[in-house]
Amino acid sequence: MGKVILNDIIEVISGGTPQTSITEYWENGTIGWLSINDFNNDNRRVFTSEKKITEKGLKNSSTKLLQVNDIIISARGTVGKLAQIGCPMAFNQSCFGLRGKKNIVDNTYLYYSLKNYVSNIQKKGQGSVFNTINLDSFKIMEIEIEEYLPTQQKIASVLSALDDKIELNNRINAELEVMAKTLYDYWFVQFDFPYSPPSEGWQNSKNFDGVVGYKSSGGKMVYNETLKREIPEGWEVTVFNDWIKNTKAGDWGKESIEGNYTERVYCIRGADINGINGKGEVKAPERFILKNNSSKKLVPNDFVVEISGGSPVQSTGRIALITESTLERFDTDIICSNFCKAVSIKDEKYIYNFKQEWQRLYDAGVFFGFEGKTSGIKNFLFDSFMNSYSIVLPQKEIVEKYYEFAKIIDKKIQSNLKQNQALSALRDWLLPMLMNGQVKVGETFVEKRKASTLQIENFNKIKILYATIWANNMIGAKQGEMATAKDVYLLDRIYGVETGFHFAQHNWGSFDPKEKQLLNTKQYFHKPSFPNSNAYYLDVKDNGKLLASIPEPLKIQITKGLNEMNSAFFSKYRGKEKAEKKELFATVLKCIEDRQSLELSIIRDEMSNWKIKQDGKTLTKAEKFTEEDTETALQVINENKWYKNVLL
């Protein structure tokens, strides 16, 4: 590994904009022309752009064509966003193209190295890399790179394999969404829904299977004066408000606990709607609201609607459906911000029709006609739209058929999104360690396999620690490393949680000191101080992203175990005293396990042989904990039969 000036290992390519007043530079363009909006997400590669230019536009402007695997970085606005080019595309002057110098740096490795560089700067609290990036910026950016090119390529292949799977899942999801949209269009826009004609003679027709498209097969259509078009006989006309059970206003609360603002939530903003829909990142801020406002919390089948925001080319009214899987991405409840509104549907069977019809109107630009302005901000005239815009109300039978179809598609989409979260978490965990040399890519298959296995094992252990800290947060238990370590041992031995940790009589306790170091993984854990104290407690980071990758049964198993132990004994204690009680119970249970006995004298004998270090001194567990304390712990363990998994 060695530090280099970025400018010394790359070729910098500047972008530009063809003159917008010259139509032939833009009209019927086929060449992608990138801006930050096209790659302002977490995807590694970018394949499409909102705007396209012509060959003449390319030749008669300062923009350049980037090649496959070149890197684009945003230089203004949202600074430091990165992507690799998926197909040759041009780009505007608010970005730079970067190309690694041949035989010095691999482009894919360079992409991950820059991603790690930007992430490190953002973690230092600067928010963005710089206010802007210019050509001189690359002359002062210093990054650390692996000097051996084949090793660069091996590191890149490990990380890109994870991103390739994420990309594949995204493509599958896009195709699934097209399927759901296409079927909706056939059934509810073109009115060619499945239909069994009542007239005689159909059953004898060649290749007839009993079901045809309604309109194309001559199903009766009736002109509707309100819609100014024909609709199927028996269908009605309604407004969106007739579908709605209730609405929930947004909230913003406080940044931290303040007075009665104690209920921790994540706040979904308009900027998070695409991410909720699986088309980017969700960076919902953590806020604290009044307990009296708990009714604002979102539940499955709620819709979040953006009512303020937008842009000259993007209307307000973006929408996202909240599902069980959506809620699993967060480690606490979610609400919508006061720039959004939540909508609950009367009949669950209509949720996918509501979603598709709303999105169809949004894509058609209908919502631009229902906007007002306040202090320069566009506002969606929600009540006006909901009460006045007429739509078709299909017959319940065909709605239910579409619901069953769309539900299967949505389930697969949500499964892919959940898998992507787990893959992203693994990639983001590996990235800094591979880039700083903490984790080596082995030279042989066996070394690679061992390294990969160890990385996965450690990542799974981090998940256990994460879920344990999260579950303790749910019961208001803030505690340090010692108590958390004891919780993991007790969960493993009492409740059969498969933690993967190795337990023995270490001088720090039953927890392996090497495994204890996983609590220092800054990506997922931090150590805030208690108010007015030098003591600290463990807490989780990353807005609950890792939690979404932890299986629901495991979270339930951990939460249930901690709740039961807390209710049975530990809830009586606080702070350091509580941590020491957990250490006592873990000690007694480990001695029961090692000596296969519940006899007090045998347990005390084992404790007298277990050496520990405390305050710089060496003593034994028997010296630290009195016989009376040991007897109390043994009694509770007996009463609750917590020994049953450790006695053979």
Order of alpha helices (4+ residues) and beta strands (2+ residues): beta-beta-beta-beta-beta-alpha-beta-beta-beta-beta-alpha-beta-alpha-beta-beta-beta-beta-beta-beta-beta-alpha-beta-beta-beta-beta-alpha-beta-beta-alpha-beta-beta-alpha-beta-alpha-alpha-alpha-beta-beta-alpha-beta-beta-alpha-alpha-alpha-alpha-beta-beta-alpha-alpha
